[in-house]
Each structure stands twice: as C-alpha cells, then as structure tokens.
C-alpha cells in the first residue's frame, strides 16, 4: 500500500486533529482514541486521498465520521460502564407485584363502569384515537367526547382511590 501523503504532512496536522477530536468528545482520553482511529483509517484508506487536496480537511472528515459512527453504536448498544461505578439502586429490579395488582383492580373497575364511560376511555386512552376521530366514531360533537372522557377518568380515578362517585356501577 502506497500512501499519497507523507508522515511529515500527517504529523503536521495531528495537533489540530487532536483539538478537533477534543471539541467533539469533550474528553481527553476519548479524543486520543478518536485521533488514533482517524489516523489508522487514514492510513488504511490512503488510496482515497487525492494529492493536492487539503489533507487536514480530509482527516477532519474521517474523524467526524468516526465520531458519529461511535455515537450511533452507543445509541443502539447503550453505553458500557464498570459495574463498580454503578449505584446498587440503578441496577436493582423493582418488584412488579404492586403494579400488577393495581392493573387488575383498574381492569375490574373498568369492567363495571357505565357503557358510555368505557366506550370513550377505550377509544381515546386505549385505542389511541384523537378526540376528533372518537367524536366521528361515536357520532357526537368533539366537546361531548372531551366532557365524557373527563368525567369518566374522574370516576375511574375516584373509584381507584376507594371513593364512590355517585354514578351507577352498572349500566
């Protein structure tokens, strides 16, 4: 493999490349790694460099692309950390029995609600319809959907808190 730039030209650009990498990573160790990866990539892809063009610009482009690729990898894989650096509360698993019982209670209360309340909550909260779409489906004005939904949610919340809202339990 023949390079189209000299070691002297590369060494001349290194301080600026490190400053650029530091501005991207904001971490001296990561910046050094990024510069090393950039130089390695430049040497592997030297045949793509066109003599007479700006070596500094080409290296900065390689550096920026490597940095962006690293960010994409971190997003898909997550960031690895040493287990000793993590607090025990961050890795503990919350018991889900309580939330399961709350769900069962809410489902039971939901089944006993009036048909109008169940229908409007189902369309908007469970099916994810917009108010306009729910109004069309129910063949009522949008204001009616909003008021029914507000009252239905209030009744559900009240009954979840153990209160009685005065509405009939069965429709």
Secondary structure, 3 states (H helix, E strand, C coil): CCCCCCHHHHHHHHHHHHHHHHHHHCCHHHHHHHHHHHHHHHHHCHHHCCCCCCHHHHHHHHHHHHHHHHHHHHHHHCCCCCHHHCCHHHHCCCCCHHHHHHHHHHHHHHHCCCHHHHHHHHHHHHCCCCHHHHHHHHCCCHHHHHHHHHHHHHHHHHHHCCCCCCCCCCC
